[in-house]
Amino acid sequence: MEQTGIIFDIQRFSVHDGPGIRTTVFLKGCPLRCRWCHNPEGISPHPELMFFDYKCLGCCTCARVCPQKAIIFPEAWGENGKSLPQLAREKCTGCGLCAEACPSGAWRLVGQRITVEELVSVLERDLLLYDRSAGGVTFSGGEPLFQPEFLLAALKACKDLGIHTAVDTSGFAPAPLFERIASFVDLFLFDLKPMDEEEHRRYTGASNRPIHENLRVLVRLGKRVTVR
């Protein structure tokens, strides 16, 4: 069975996640809980619904198509003169039917399951750009090592195509995982947070000791690492 993973975005023509013109693939799931998280939609490993109230027309289409009856419209009307839906997340299965049916895009399903083959078909569109700019593909998140098997399979597929690979990581993962993927990664973008352990625990919910050790592992392996 082909390896699959859950991603929440593919950003083409990225110029800040490694050298050259790149495609950044955002994987869902992260073990840290950083107070300043830039991609909170990447924390949960599961597909989840996001709601943009300013886009909502109050048409109730989403409630009508939801098979789980997880969306309800209260009788009270909002300040903008329309009733806004409420989501019973304990009932929601993440099927995404509401997002497909919403005429204004107020609902968005964040996270989709994708095979390595499907991902590669997207990445191949920009092979010429990678070649001309000395760019490539960057795997980010969330924390990309939270889905190690999918990440490893995707990295191997990229190397088979001669694509430069980068992994944007918090460093918080078991050391053996870094050792497994290291030979398929050309560049690690290593995100170091507070150096003091107590501060790190306070602001991320976890110790920074395994992070520092993993950085040492990558240096010992002779990998190219950019600390950010």
Secondary structure by P-SEA (a helix, b strand, c coil): ccbbbbbcccccccccccccbbbbbbbccccccccccccccccccbbbbbbbcccccccccccccccccccccccccccccbbbbbbcccccccccccccccccccccccbbbbcaaaaaaaaaccaaaaaaacbbbbbbccccccaaaaaaaaaaaaaaabbbbbbbccccccaaaaaaacccccccccccccccaaaaaacccccaaaaaaaaaaaaaaccccccc
